[in-house]
Amino acid sequence: MYLKLASTSQPVNTSFYPDTGKDFHQISTIKNKRPQELSQLSGIVKKSHENTYTIEERLYDALAFCKIKTSSVAMHITNEWRSRFFSQLDNLMDVENWEEDDKPITESSFTTLLRMIIYIKPARRPGIGSTSKGNIIASWIKDTDRLTIECLPDDRVRWVLSCNTDGVRETAAGEVTLIRLQKVLSPYDTDRWFANEA
């Protein structure tokens, strides 16, 4: 299956970024930070016979990586946001939704997602999904306006949107680096997706 979805975006009452004030360059450590637990996981997931590495094991290890990686940047997010995000990850990587040849979320894609979230600072959590290549997808929906961002390795993202602007339906798509994402999306009034609802 090409695309799996976990849940839709939901407004939250607290800010995702408690007093962070960090710019993009100040969070560059997220990309390279690999807690000791992650190194231990690498030893677990490498088996002598790859065909004995089941989908359950692959999903377990991928989910553990995502949660540990998120916890390593806990200073940038609230407990409520993190808790709900973990529930979305649990839902996404439920073994019932996967087949043996599906690829779980990759470390490089998830790292791009975390850096993107901290960079663009959305008050609303995205819905999350994944592709068959293991790239994680973030999506925001507000009425009929949709924004979907596929997180690629090395701080690159592929995006597609559809929205009403002055009564005219517009669609657009592109692929950019994280550092350019906000500027590229700015003509479409991203508050419609990222801001909390009153």
Accessible surface in RSA format (square Angstrom, percent):
REM  Atomic radii and reference values for relative SASA: ProtOr
REM  Chains: A
REM  Algorithm: Lee & Richards
REM  Probe-radius: 1.40
REM  Slices: 20
REM RES _ NUM      All-atoms   Total-Side   Main-Chain    Non-polar    All polar
REM                ABS   REL    ABS   REL    ABS   REL    ABS   REL    ABS   REL
RES MET A   1   104.42  54.1  60.76  40.2  43.66 104.0  63.45  53.9  40.96  54.3
RES TYR A   2   134.72  62.9 124.10  70.6  10.62  27.6  99.51  74.8  35.21  43.4
RES LEU A   3    80.51  44.8  57.21  40.9  23.30  58.6  57.21  40.2  23.30  62.7
RES LYS A   4    15.18   7.4  10.79   6.6   4.39  10.5  12.47  11.2   2.71   2.9
RES LEU A   5   122.40  68.2  91.77  65.7  30.63  77.0  91.77  64.5  30.63  82.4
RES ALA A   6    14.08  12.9   0.00   0.0  14.08  32.0   0.84   1.2  13.23  35.1
RES SER A   7    38.54  32.6  22.80  30.4  15.74  36.3  34.14  72.7   4.40   6.2
RES THR A   8    88.68  63.1  82.97  84.1   5.71  13.6  62.88  84.5  25.80  39.0
RES SER A   9    10.95   9.3   0.84   1.1  10.11  23.3   0.00   0.0  10.95  15.3
RES GLN A  10    77.72  43.5  77.46  56.6   0.26   0.6  19.28  41.0  58.44  44.3
RES PRO A  11    57.43  41.9  45.96  41.9  11.47  41.7  46.07  38.0  11.37  70.6
RES VAL A  12     4.39   2.9   0.79   0.7   3.59   8.7   2.71   2.4   1.67   4.5
RES ASN A  13   147.43 101.7 113.92 110.1  33.51  80.7  28.99  69.8 118.44 114.5
RES THR A  14    60.93  43.3  56.77  57.5   4.16   9.9  59.80  80.3   1.13   1.7
RES SER A  15    68.34  57.7  54.16  72.3  14.18  32.7  44.07  93.8  24.27  34.0
RES PHE A  16     3.23   1.6   2.38   1.5   0.84   2.2   2.43   1.5   0.80   2.3
RES TYR A  17    20.93   9.8  11.40   6.5   9.54  24.8  11.40   8.6   9.54  11.8
RES PRO A  18    59.69  43.5  43.86  40.0  15.83  57.5  51.19  42.3   8.51  52.9
RES ASP A  19   150.78 105.6 109.76 109.2  41.01  97.0  44.77 105.4 106.00 105.7
RES THR A  20    18.76  13.3   4.10   4.2  14.66  34.9   8.67  11.6  10.09  15.3
RES GLY A  21    75.50  93.1   0.00   N/A  75.50  93.1  42.27 116.0  33.23  74.4
RES LYS A  22    90.27  44.0  83.98  51.5   6.29  15.0  31.29  28.2  58.99  62.8
RES ASP A  23    79.58  55.7  71.46  71.1   8.12  19.2  42.26  99.5  37.31  37.2
RES PHE A  24    24.04  12.0  20.83  12.9   3.21   8.3  21.25  12.9   2.79   8.0
RES HIS A  25   135.15  73.9 125.43  87.2   9.72  24.9  84.85  87.4  50.30  58.5
RES GLN A  26   108.70  60.8  81.60  59.6  27.10  64.5  33.29  70.9  75.41  57.2
RES ILE A  27     2.81   1.6   1.60   1.2   1.20   2.9   2.81   2.0   0.00   0.0
RES SER A  28    51.78  43.8  50.88  67.9   0.90   2.1  28.33  60.3  23.45  32.8
RES THR A  29    91.10  64.8  87.48  88.7   3.62   8.6  72.23  97.0  18.87  28.5
RES ILE A  30     4.00   2.3   3.78   2.8   0.22   0.5   4.00   2.9   0.00   0.0
RES LYS A  31    85.45  41.7  70.07  43.0  15.38  36.6  39.44  35.5  46.00  49.0
RES ASN A  32   122.90  84.8  96.33  93.1  26.56  64.0  34.51  83.1  88.39  85.4
RES LYS A  33    91.86  44.8  82.78  50.8   9.08  21.6  58.54  52.7  33.33  35.5
RES ARG A  34   102.89  43.2  78.57  40.1  24.32  57.9  46.52  63.6  56.37  34.2
RES PRO A  35    27.35  19.9  16.00  14.6  11.35  41.3  27.35  22.6   0.00   0.0
RES GLN A  36   134.01  74.9 120.91  88.4  13.10  31.2  41.53  88.4  92.48  70.1
RES GLU A  37    91.22  52.4  89.83  68.0   1.38   3.3  35.71  69.1  55.51  45.3
RES LEU A  38     1.07   0.6   0.39   0.3   0.69   1.7   0.60   0.4   0.48   1.3
RES SER A  39    61.60  52.1  49.55  66.1  12.06  27.8  32.00  68.1  29.61  41.5
RES GLN A  40   104.43  58.4  92.58  67.7  11.85  28.2  43.16  91.9  61.26  46.5
RES LEU A  41    19.84  11.0  19.84  14.2   0.00   0.0  19.84  13.9   0.00   0.0
RES SER A  42    26.72  22.6  24.33  32.5   2.39   5.5  20.27  43.2   6.45   9.0
RES GLY A  43    55.77  68.8   0.00   N/A  55.77  68.8  37.91 104.0  17.86  40.0
RES ILE A  44   103.18  58.7  90.51  67.4  12.68  30.6  97.46  70.2   5.72  15.5
RES VAL A  45    37.72  24.8  32.51  29.4   5.21  12.6  32.51  28.2   5.21  14.1
RES LYS A  46   160.32  78.2 136.13  83.5  24.19  57.6  90.09  81.1  70.24  74.8
RES LYS A  47    87.54  42.7  60.14  36.9  27.40  65.2  41.16  37.0  46.38  49.4
RES SER A  48   109.61  92.6  64.02  85.4  45.59 105.0  54.45 116.0  55.15  77.3
RES HIS A  49   118.69  64.9 113.69  79.0   5.00  12.8  72.42  74.6  46.28  53.8
RES GLU A  50   144.42  82.9 132.15 100.0  12.27  29.2  50.33  97.3  94.09  76.8
RES ASN A  51   141.81  97.8  99.91  96.5  41.90 100.9  48.91 117.7  92.90  89.8
RES THR A  52    72.98  51.9  60.72  61.6  12.26  29.2  61.75  82.9  11.23  17.0
RES TYR A  53    32.72  15.3  28.16  16.0   4.55  11.9  23.42  17.6   9.30  11.5
RES THR A  54    55.56  39.5  52.92  53.6   2.65   6.3  52.06  69.9   3.51   5.3
RES ILE A  55     8.02   4.6   8.02   6.0   0.00   0.0   8.02   5.8   0.00   0.0
RES GLU A  56    94.77  54.4  88.38  66.9   6.38  15.2  47.01  90.9  47.76  39.0
RES GLU A  57    56.34  32.3  53.19  40.2   3.16   7.5  33.02  63.9  23.32  19.0
RES ARG A  58    51.94  21.8  49.06  25.0   2.88   6.9  26.63  36.4  25.31  15.3
RES LEU A  59     5.67   3.2   5.06   3.6   0.61   1.5   5.35   3.8   0.33   0.9
RES TYR A  60   151.80  70.9 145.74  82.9   6.06  15.8 102.79  77.2  49.01  60.4
RES ASP A  61    11.75   8.2   9.76   9.7   1.99   4.7   6.63  15.6   5.12   5.1
RES ALA A  62    12.67  11.6   4.51   7.0   8.16  18.6  11.99  16.9   0.68   1.8
RES LEU A  63    35.17  19.6  35.17  25.2   0.00   0.0  35.17  24.7   0.00   0.0
RES ALA A  64    23.16  21.3  15.87  24.5   7.29  16.6  22.73  32.0   0.43   1.1
RES PHE A  65    12.17   6.1  12.17   7.5   0.00   0.0  12.17   7.4   0.00   0.0
RES CYS A  66     0.75   0.6   0.75   0.8   0.00   0.0   0.00   0.0   0.75   0.8
RES LYS A  67    54.65  26.7  54.20  33.3   0.45   1.1  28.33  25.5  26.33  28.0
RES ILE A  68    43.06  24.5  40.90  30.5   2.16   5.2  42.56  30.6   0.50   1.4
RES LYS A  69     7.13   3.5   7.13   4.4   0.00   0.0   0.06   0.1   7.07   7.5
RES THR A  70     0.51   0.4   0.51   0.5   0.00   0.0   0.51   0.7   0.00   0.0
RES SER A  71    54.90  46.4  43.01  57.4  11.89  27.4  29.12  62.0  25.78  36.1
RES SER A  72    16.95  14.3   3.23   4.3  13.71  31.6  14.67  31.2   2.27   3.2
RES VAL A  73     2.95   1.9   2.95   2.7   0.00   0.0   2.95   2.6   0.00   0.0
RES ALA A  74    32.59  30.0  27.33  42.2   5.26  12.0  27.33  38.5   5.26  13.9
RES MET A  75   118.00  61.1  93.00  61.5  25.00  59.5 101.56  86.3  16.44  21.8
RES HIS A  76    13.78   7.5  13.78   9.6   0.00   0.0   2.97   3.1  10.81  12.6
RES ILE A  77     8.30   4.7   2.52   1.9   5.79  13.9   2.52   1.8   5.79  15.7
RES THR A  78    25.14  17.9  19.79  20.1   5.35  12.7  25.06  33.7   0.08   0.1
RES ASN A  79   109.57  75.6 102.35  98.9   7.23  17.4  30.46  73.3  79.11  76.5
RES GLU A  80    52.68  30.2  43.83  33.2   8.86  21.1  37.76  73.0  14.92  12.2
RES TRP A  81     4.79   1.9   4.31   2.1   0.47   1.1   4.54   2.4   0.25   0.4
RES ARG A  82    49.93  21.0  49.93  25.5   0.00   0.0   0.96   1.3  48.97  29.7
RES SER A  83    66.98  56.6  59.73  79.7   7.25  16.7  28.79  61.3  38.19  53.5
RES ARG A  84    92.60  38.9  89.31  45.5   3.30   7.8  24.74  33.8  67.86  41.1
RES PHE A  85     1.68   0.8   1.68   1.0   0.00   0.0   1.68   1.0   0.00   0.0
RES PHE A  86    39.93  20.0  39.93  24.7   0.00   0.0  39.93  24.2   0.00   0.0
RES SER A  87    67.48  57.0  60.79  81.1   6.69  15.4  31.17  66.4  36.31  50.9
RES GLN A  88     9.46   5.3   7.43   5.4   2.03   4.8   9.13  19.4   0.33   0.2
RES LEU A  89     0.00   0.0   0.00   0.0   0.00   0.0   0.00   0.0   0.00   0.0
RES ASP A  90    61.89  43.4  54.04  53.8   7.85  18.6  26.87  63.2  35.02  34.9
RES ASN A  91    71.25  49.1  63.46  61.3   7.80  18.8  21.85  52.6  49.40  47.7
RES LEU A  92     2.49   1.4   0.67   0.5   1.82   4.6   1.84   1.3   0.65   1.8
RES MET A  93     8.82   4.6   0.09   0.1   8.73  20.8   0.09   0.1   8.73  11.6
RES ASP A  94    59.96  42.0  53.49  53.2   6.48  15.3  12.19  28.7  47.78  47.6
RES VAL A  95    51.55  33.9  44.76  40.5   6.79  16.4  44.76  38.9   6.79  18.4
RES GLU A  96   148.04  85.0 116.06  87.8  31.97  76.1  45.58  88.2 102.46  83.7
RES ASN A  97    67.06  46.2  58.01  56.1   9.05  21.8  19.36  46.6  47.70  46.1
RES TRP A  98    17.39   7.0   1.04   0.5  16.36  38.4   1.11   0.6  16.28  26.4
RES GLU A  99    95.13  54.6  89.89  68.0   5.23  12.5  33.89  65.5  61.24  50.0
RES GLU A 100   105.70  60.7  94.91  71.8  10.78  25.7  66.17 128.0  39.52  32.3
RES ASP A 101   126.30  88.5  90.59  90.2  35.71  84.4  51.11 120.3  75.20  75.0
RES ASP A 102     6.91   4.8   4.44   4.4   2.47   5.8   1.07   2.5   5.84   5.8
RES LYS A 103   106.43  51.9 103.51  63.5   2.93   7.0  59.13  53.2  47.30  50.4
RES PRO A 104    14.03  10.2  12.34  11.2   1.69   6.1  12.34  10.2   1.69  10.5
RES ILE A 105     9.76   5.6   0.04   0.0   9.73  23.4   0.04   0.0   9.73  26.4
RES THR A 106    29.34  20.9  23.40  23.7   5.94  14.2  28.09  37.7   1.25   1.9
RES GLU A 107    77.00  44.2  73.20  55.4   3.81   9.1  30.50  59.0  46.51  38.0
RES SER A 108    48.97  41.4  38.23  51.0  10.75  24.8  36.06  76.8  12.92  18.1
RES SER A 109     0.00   0.0   0.00   0.0   0.00   0.0   0.00   0.0   0.00   0.0
RES PHE A 110     0.02   0.0   0.02   0.0   0.00   0.0   0.02   0.0   0.00   0.0
RES THR A 111    13.42   9.5  13.42  13.6   0.00   0.0   8.01  10.8   5.41   8.2
RES THR A 112     1.64   1.2   1.64   1.7   0.00   0.0   0.00   0.0   1.64   2.5
RES LEU A 113     0.14   0.1   0.14   0.1   0.00   0.0   0.14   0.1   0.00   0.0
RES LEU A 114     8.02   4.5   8.02   5.7   0.00   0.0   8.02   5.6   0.00   0.0
RES ARG A 115     9.32   3.9   9.32   4.8   0.00   0.0   0.00   0.0   9.32   5.6
RES MET A 116     0.00   0.0   0.00   0.0   0.00   0.0   0.00   0.0   0.00   0.0
RES ILE A 117     2.45   1.4   2.45   1.8   0.00   0.0   2.45   1.8   0.00   0.0
RES ILE A 118     3.56   2.0   3.11   2.3   0.45   1.1   3.11   2.2   0.45   1.2
RES TYR A 119    35.98  16.8  31.02  17.6   4.96  12.9  16.18  12.2  19.79  24.4
RES ILE A 120     9.32   5.3   0.46   0.3   8.86  21.4   0.51   0.4   8.81  23.9
RES LYS A 121    81.05  39.5  64.04  39.3  17.01  40.5  49.78  44.8  31.26  33.3
RES PRO A 122     0.02   0.0   0.00   0.0   0.02   0.1   0.02   0.0   0.00   0.0
RES ALA A 123    25.78  23.7  22.94  35.4   2.84   6.5  24.64  34.7   1.14   3.0
RES ARG A 124    10.42   4.4  10.42   5.3   0.00   0.0   0.72   1.0   9.70   5.9
RES ARG A 125     5.15   2.2   5.15   2.6   0.00   0.0   0.10   0.1   5.05   3.1
RES PRO A 126     0.29   0.2   0.29   0.3   0.00   0.0   0.29   0.2   0.00   0.0
RES GLY A 127     0.88   1.1   0.00   N/A   0.88   1.1   0.88   2.4   0.00   0.0
RES ILE A 128     0.64   0.4   0.00   0.0   0.64   1.5   0.12   0.1   0.51   1.4
RES GLY A 129     0.26   0.3   0.00   N/A   0.26   0.3   0.00   0.0   0.26   0.6
RES SER A 130     0.63   0.5   0.23   0.3   0.39   0.9   0.00   0.0   0.63   0.9
RES THR A 131     3.33   2.4   0.98   1.0   2.36   5.6   2.11   2.8   1.22   1.8
RES SER A 132    48.35  40.9  37.87  50.5  10.48  24.2  21.36  45.5  26.99  37.8
RES LYS A 133   150.31  73.3 141.99  87.1   8.32  19.8  88.16  79.4  62.15  66.2
RES GLY A 134     0.00   0.0   0.00   N/A   0.00   0.0   0.00   0.0   0.00   0.0
RES ASN A 135    13.31   9.2  13.31  12.9   0.00   0.0   0.00   0.0  13.31  12.9
RES ILE A 136     0.00   0.0   0.00   0.0   0.00   0.0   0.00   0.0   0.00   0.0
RES ILE A 137    10.93   6.2  10.93   8.1   0.00   0.0  10.93   7.9   0.00   0.0
RES ALA A 138     0.00   0.0   0.00   0.0   0.00   0.0   0.00   0.0   0.00   0.0
RES SER A 139    18.48  15.6  17.87  23.9   0.61   1.4   8.35  17.8  10.13  14.2
RES TRP A 140     0.11   0.0   0.00   0.0   0.11   0.3   0.04   0.0   0.07   0.1
RES ILE A 141    53.79  30.6  45.00  33.5   8.79  21.2  45.00  32.4   8.79  23.9
RES LYS A 142    62.58  30.5  61.42  37.7   1.16   2.8  24.92  22.4  37.66  40.1
RES ASP A 143   121.95  85.4  86.95  86.5  35.00  82.8  36.49  85.9  85.45  85.2
RES THR A 144    82.16  58.4  77.24  78.3   4.92  11.7  75.00 100.7   7.16  10.8
RES ASP A 145    17.53  12.3  17.53  17.4   0.00   0.0   0.40   1.0  17.12  17.1
RES ARG A 146   127.94  53.7 127.87  65.2   0.06   0.2  35.30  48.2  92.64  56.1
RES LEU A 147     0.21   0.1   0.00   0.0   0.21   0.5   0.02   0.0   0.19   0.5
RES THR A 148    42.51  30.2  41.93  42.5   0.57   1.4  23.35  31.4  19.16  29.0
RES ILE A 149     0.00   0.0   0.00   0.0   0.00   0.0   0.00   0.0   0.00   0.0
RES GLU A 150    16.63   9.5  16.29  12.3   0.34   0.8   5.94  11.5  10.69   8.7
RES CYS A 151     0.00   0.0   0.00   0.0   0.00   0.0   0.00   0.0   0.00   0.0
RES LEU A 152    16.78   9.3  16.78  12.0   0.00   0.0  16.78  11.8   0.00   0.0
RES PRO A 153    58.23  42.4  54.76  49.9   3.48  12.6  54.76  45.2   3.48  21.6
RES ASP A 154   100.84  70.6  88.23  87.8  12.61  29.8  21.36  50.3  79.48  79.3
RES ASP A 155    19.94  14.0  19.64  19.5   0.31   0.7  11.11  26.1   8.83   8.8
RES ARG A 156    87.77  36.9  87.77  44.7   0.00   0.0  36.46  49.8  51.31  31.1
RES VAL A 157     0.00   0.0   0.00   0.0   0.00   0.0   0.00   0.0   0.00   0.0
RES ARG A 158   107.61  45.2 105.37  53.7   2.24   5.3  45.50  62.2  62.12  37.6
RES TRP A 159    13.70   5.5  11.56   5.6   2.14   5.0  12.74   6.8   0.96   1.6
RES VAL A 160    77.86  51.2  76.70  69.4   1.16   2.8  76.70  66.6   1.16   3.1
RES LEU A 161     3.02   1.7   0.00   0.0   3.02   7.6   2.45   1.7   0.57   1.5
RES SER A 162    25.36  21.4  25.23  33.7   0.13   0.3  18.57  39.5   6.79   9.5
RES CYS A 163     0.00   0.0   0.00   0.0   0.00   0.0   0.00   0.0   0.00   0.0
RES ASN A 164    66.31  45.7  56.75  54.8   9.56  23.0  20.08  48.3  46.23  44.7
RES THR A 165    39.75  28.3  35.24  35.7   4.51  10.8  37.44  50.3   2.31   3.5
RES ASP A 166   142.76 100.0 101.09 100.6  41.67  98.5  42.04  98.9 100.72 100.4
RES GLY A 167    76.14  93.9   0.00   N/A  76.14  93.9  36.95 101.4  39.20  87.8
RES VAL A 168    90.59  59.6  87.72  79.4   2.87   6.9  90.59  78.7   0.00   0.0
RES ARG A 169   106.58  44.7  81.15  41.4  25.43  60.5  58.05  79.3  48.53  29.4
RES GLU A 170    64.70  37.1  59.64  45.1   5.06  12.1  23.40  45.3  41.29  33.7
RES THR A 171   104.56  74.4  77.94  79.0  26.62  63.4  45.03  60.5  59.53  90.0
RES ALA A 172    22.85  21.0  11.33  17.5  11.52  26.2  22.35  31.5   0.50   1.3
RES ALA A 173    72.89  67.0  42.48  65.6  30.41  69.2  42.69  60.1  30.19  80.0
RES GLY A 174    26.02  32.1   0.00   N/A  26.02  32.1  25.07  68.8   0.95   2.1
RES GLU A 175    77.74  44.6  54.28  41.1  23.45  55.8  18.76  36.3  58.97  48.1
RES VAL A 176    21.24  14.0  17.74  16.1   3.50   8.4  21.24  18.5   0.00   0.0
RES THR A 177    47.19  33.6  45.77  46.4   1.43   3.4  43.20  58.0   3.99   6.0
RES LEU A 178     0.35   0.2   0.22   0.2   0.12   0.3   0.22   0.2   0.12   0.3
RES ILE A 179    80.29  45.7  67.72  50.4  12.58  30.3  67.72  48.8  12.58  34.1
RES ARG A 180   111.95  47.0 111.27  56.7   0.68   1.6  44.64  61.0  67.31  40.8
RES LEU A 181     0.05   0.0   0.05   0.0   0.00   0.0   0.05   0.0   0.00   0.0
RES GLN A 182    80.96  45.3  75.62  55.3   5.34  12.7  26.28  55.9  54.68  41.5
RES LYS A 183   150.07  73.2 137.57  84.4  12.49  29.7  88.66  79.8  61.41  65.4
RES VAL A 184    31.47  20.7  20.15  18.2  11.32  27.3  27.29  23.7   4.18  11.3
RES LEU A 185     1.09   0.6   1.09   0.8   0.00   0.0   1.09   0.8   0.00   0.0
RES SER A 186    68.04  57.5  49.09  65.5  18.95  43.7  38.55  82.1  29.49  41.3
RES PRO A 187    99.46  72.5  62.83  57.3  36.63 133.2  76.29  63.0  23.18 144.0
RES TYR A 188    40.25  18.8  39.87  22.7   0.38   1.0   9.49   7.1  30.76  37.9
RES ASP A 189    83.68  58.6  75.38  75.0   8.30  19.6  31.28  73.6  52.40  52.3
RES THR A 190    28.39  20.2  26.07  26.4   2.32   5.5   2.76   3.7  25.63  38.7
RES ASP A 191    93.78  65.7  87.89  87.5   5.88  13.9  16.79  39.5  76.99  76.8
RES ARG A 192    43.74  18.4  31.33  16.0  12.41  29.5  25.11  34.3  18.63  11.3
RES TRP A 193     0.00   0.0   0.00   0.0   0.00   0.0   0.00   0.0   0.00   0.0
RES PHE A 194    17.02   8.5  16.52  10.2   0.50   1.3  16.59  10.1   0.44   1.2
RES ALA A 195    41.63  38.3  32.45  50.1   9.18  20.9  37.98  53.5   3.65   9.7
RES ASN A 196    55.45  38.2  33.57  32.4  21.88  52.7  20.01  48.2  35.43  34.2
RES GLU A 197    82.92  47.6  59.82  45.3  23.10  55.0  25.08  48.5  57.84  47.2
RES ALA A 198   153.79 141.4  71.52 110.4  82.27 187.1 110.82 156.1  42.96 113.8
END  Absolute sums over single chains surface
CHAIN  1 A    10090.9       8255.4       1835.5       5438.9       4652.0
END  Absolute sums over all chains
TOTAL         10090.9       8255.4       1835.5       5438.9       4652.0
